[in-house]
Amino acid sequence: MSYMAQRVAGFGTTIFTEMTALANQHQAINLGQGFPDFAAPDFIKKAAVAAIEADVNQYAPANGRPALRQAIAQKTGTFYGIEANPDTEITILHGATEAIFATILGLVNPGDEVIVFEPFYDSYVPAIQMAGGIPRFYTLRPPEWQIDAAELATLFNANTKLIIINTPHNPTGKRFTQAELGQIAQLCQQHDVLAMTDEVYEHLVFDGKQHHTLANLPGMAERTVMISSLGKTFSVTGWKVGWTIAPPEITKAIFRAHQFMTFCGAAPLQEAAVTAVSQPTSFYTELTDFYARKRDFLLDALNSAGLTPIVPSGTYFVMVDISHLGFANDVAFCRYLTTEVGVAAIPPSAFYHNPADGAGLARFAFCKEEKTLAEAAKRLQRLKTG
């Protein structure tokens, strides 16, 4: 007899867990999982210590500490001109992952359809399925990852409840353009569909381009849930401080799911987050430059090793075309790369409902120290003689 509930029986272990374990076993440089191997900024660490020493150690309010909600509202106004009410439109959750899960559980009924762009972040589909929803997939194709409005329109119907937009997009590095967001906005309003925008890489956009948010488009503020977090921008992925910004009625739905999932996150980390999101705009400019240099270093290393990178417009990931290398699929390539070359990457077929669509690709992360990237570049040269 199996005691495991059917709702989770088919999920298995995430590809991140599998590849990180393989990397550890073979002492490979881990360019797979997207976490920095360098220290977080001193100002945020000192703020956390100060909060703990000031005895900010009891439960935070279920919707988040007021100072953090106010700071997020101010930041959102500064960057996007969006006036969010910190009391009725902002919820602090246990990372963007809980924000995604609470949003889907709070909005999606059994039988509702949810449109997902693939390759997708791996928590989207399980969250939809556990809510009883039905995922409908739009496949982004390399190397441009562009959206065809007519093709996308075929996915909308009377059962469509929600569309998920991740921009900048993990794992492709795509930045959704203003025109693409406009097409999505038109379809959402035409079919009365809600939108969830996962924008955790909002400050990692390169080459002088700009991040656009769907909530800014006419008619979309009242039907969009904006999600972001502290982890990627401030190199504290282990803190798990995320948030949603949504109209009051939608916020109420998210909160009702959240209150029975985690109730609240860590109070001192929320207090330290106030310092983080209150940084001057110069911090974000320097952050972009910092990651652009790492991106360019990895692109050069991949090209030098005979690989074919697809230049990302955002995030801290690079997708590589491996279709010409003779491997059976991306899993075989990434296992070979980890065990024989000593560099771990992620096989992105795990991010497609049809794994064959990702079989000719591999994903590398560049959120690593210079010495880590340099050692990876050195090892990747083994591909020329492998």
N, C-alpha and C positions, 0 to 999 in steps of 0.2 A: 504493500500500500504506500502510495506517495502522499506525503503531507503537504507538499508544495501547492499553493493555489494556482489555478490555471492561468490567472492573469499575469503571472510572472514566469511560468514554466518555460516559455519559449525564448526568453531574453538572453540567457547565457552570460558569459563574462565579457565585459567591454574589451574592445581591441586595444585600448590604452593600457589596461591591466596586463593583457597578454604580452604586448610588445615591450613594456617596461620590465616585466619579469625576465623576458628573453635577453634584453639589453644588460640587465644586472648579472645574469648567469654568464654572459660572455664578455663582460667588462667593455661593452660597446659604448661609444659616445652617443648619448640619447638625444637625438634630434626629432624624436617622435612626439612625446607628450608636451603640450604647450604650457610649460611652466618655466619661469626664469631660474637660472642657477646662480644668480648674483643677488646681492643684498638689496632690500627695499630702501627707499630714501630714509635718511636719518630723521627727518621731521616727522614722519608718520610713526616710526618706531618710538621715538621720544614721546609723542602724543599718547600712544597706547600705554606706555609705562606711567605717564603722568595721570591718566584716567584711572588706572588700577590703584595707584598710590592715593588718589583722591577718593577712593572707595566707591567708584562707579562700578559696582560689582553685583548688583541685584538685577532682577528682571527689568529689561527695557519695556516700554509700552509695546503692546502687540503690533502696532503699526509703525514702530520705530521711535527713537529718541527725537524729541521735537527739534533740537538744534540741528540734527542731521537732515531732517526733512526740510527745514528752512534753508539750509545750505544748498541742498540739491535743487530746490526751487529757484534760488538765486542763480546758481550755475546754469540751469536750463534756460533761464531768461537771458543770461549773458550770451550764451553760445547760439541759441536757436530762436530767441525772441518769443518763447512760449511762457505764458504766465500760468504756472501750476500752483494751485492752492495746497500748501503743505499739510493742511489738516484733513482735507477731503479727497485729494487726488494723488497723494504719494504714500507708498507703503514700503517699508524696509523689510527685506526678506533674507533668508539664509543663502545668500549668493544668487546669481542669475539663474542657476539651475532650479532652485525652489521657486523663483519668480516665474519661470516658464511653466513649471508643474502646477503651481497654484492658479495661474492664469487659465490654463487649459481645463483644469478641474472645475474652476469657478464659472467657465463660460460654455463648455462643450457638453451637450447632452448625448446619450446613446443614440447612434444613428446619424448624428451630425457629421458633415464632411469638413475636413481641414486640409487646405492646400499647402503643400510643403515643397520648397525648392530643394532639389538634390544635386550634388551631394549635400547632406544635411548634418547638423550637429546631432550627436547620437542620442540625446535625451528627448528630442521632439516626438519621434514616433512612439516610443513606449508610453510617454505621457498621454498622447492621443488615444492609444489603445486602452490604457487603464481607465480613461474617462468614458470608454465605450464609443469613441468617435472612429471615423473612417478616414485614413490618410489618402489624399490624392496627390500624385507627384508630378511636378514639372522638372524635367531633367535639363540642367544647364550643361552645355557642350563646350569643351575646350577648343581652341585656346582663348576665345573671347568671352565665353560664358554669357552671351547676350540673350535677352528675352524677346521672343516673338509674340506680340500682343494678341494676334489671332489664335495662336496655339494656346496661350494662357487662357484666353476667353472660353475655350471649350471645357475647361475644368470647373467653371462657375455654373451653378444651377440652384434650384430652390432649396436643396439640402445643405448648401455651403454655409457654414457658420463663421469660419475663421480662415485667414491666410497668415502664414508665418514668413516674415522677411528678416533675414539675418544680413545686416550690412554695417560695416564691411564684413564680407562673407567668409566664414570658416567652413570648409578648408580651402576654397579656391583663391582667396585674396581679392575677390571681385568687390568693387564698389558700385552699388546700384546707382545709376544716373538719375538726374532729376526727371528726364523723359520717361525712364522705366517706372519710376515711382508714380509719375502722373498717370501712366497706363493702368497701374495697379489701383490707384485711387479711383479712377473712373469706373473700373469694374466693381470695386467694393461698394460704391454708392449705387451703381445700377442694380446690384443684386442684394443690397442691404447686408453686406458682409463686414465683420469686424476684422481688424488687423492687429497682429502682435509683432512688434519690431524688436529684434534682439540686436542691440547696438553696443555690445561690450567692447568692441574695437573702435569705437567712435573717434578716438584720438590718435589712431594709427592709420593715417591716410597719407600717401606719399606723392611725390612728383608735383607738388603745388596744387593738388586737387583738393576738393572739399567734400566733407561728409554731409549728406542730405538726410533729413529725417522725414518720414512719411507724415507724421503728425502736423507738420508745417503746411501741408498742401490744403487748399480749400476743401472744406467738407470732411476732413479726416480727423480733426482734433477730437470730435465727439465719438469716434469709432476706433481709436487706436490706443493700444497699450504699448508704451515705450518701456523697454527693459535695458538696464545697464548695471554695472557693478564696479567695485573698487579694484578687483584682482588684477586685471590686465593693465590698467593705466598706472597703478601704483606698485606693481610687482609684489602683491600680497595675495596670491591665489589661495593660500591656506586660511585666510581670514573669513572668506565666504560672507561678504557684505554686498548685497545686491538690492535693487529697488525697481518698483514699477511706478510709472506716471500714467494716469488714465482718468477719464471723466468719473465723477462721483459714483454713479450707478455701477459702472464697471469695476471701480476700485472696491466697492462694497462686495461684489462677487468674489474678487481675488482675496479680499480679507477673510471672508467666511471660510474659504479653503485653507488659507494660511494659518488661521488661529488654531486649527486642530491638527496641523502638521508639525510645526515647530514652535508656534505661538510667538516667539521672538528670537532674535539672534543675540550674540554676545554684546552686552552693554558697553564695556570699555572699548571694544573695537569700533562700535558705532560712534562713540564719542571721539575717538581718534580720527574716524573718517571725516568728521567735520573739518578738521585741519587739512585733510587731504583735498577734499572737493572745494575748499576755499582758496586753493593756490592761485596765484596770478596766472594770466593767460600765457606768460612767458614760459611757465613750466611745461605747458603742452607743446609749445613750439620746440623747446629743447628735447622733449620726449620724441617727437616725430623725427628730428634730426638724428637722435641717438639710434633709433631703430632703422632708419633709412640706411645708415652706414652698415649696420649688421646685415640688412637685406642685401645690399650690394656686394658685401664680402661673400655671402653664401652663394649668390648668383654667379659670381666669378669662379668660386670653387667648384660648383656644379658643372659649369661650362668647361672648365679645365679638365674635369674628370670624364668628359665625353657624354654627360647627361644633357637633357634639353629642358631647362626650367621655363615655366610660364610666369612671366614677371607679374607679381601681385601689385595691385593698387592700394591694398590695405592689409590689416592684420599683421601677425608675425609668422606667417606660413608661406611656403613656396610649394606649388604643385609642379611635378616633373613628369614629362612624357617619357615613359619607359617602354612603349609599345614596340620599339625597334630592337630591343635588347635580347629577345629570344627567350624570355622567361614565360612560364605557363600563365602567370597572372601576377598581380601586384603582391599577393601574399608570398608567393615563391620568391619574388625579388627582394622583398623586405626581410624575409628570413635569411636569405643569402647575404644580404647587405649587413645584417646584424651579426651573424655567426662567422662569416668569412672575411668581411671587410672591416668590421668593428665600428659600424655606424648604424644606429637604429633610426628608421623612418616608420611612418604609419601607412599601411595599405588602405587606401580610401574606398575600396569596394564595400567596406563595412558601412559606408555612409550613403549607399544606394539601395533601393528596394530590389533592383536587379543587379547583383554584384558584378556582372559582366560589364556594365557600363563604366565601372571604375577600374577594371582589370589592367588597363594600360597606363596607370598613373601611380605616383607615390607622393606623400606629403612630408616635407621637412619643416622643422621649426627653427627660427633664428633668434629666439629670445634667450640667448646664451652669452656667456662671457667670451671676450675676444680669444682667450686661450683655448676655450672649448671649441669654438668655431675653427680656429687654426689647426687644432689637432684633428678635427673632423675632415678638414680640407686635405690634410696630409694623408689620412687613411683612405679618402675617396680616390686618391691617385691609384690605389691598388686595382680599381676597376679596369684600368688600362691594360693590366697584365693578368687579370683574373680569368 
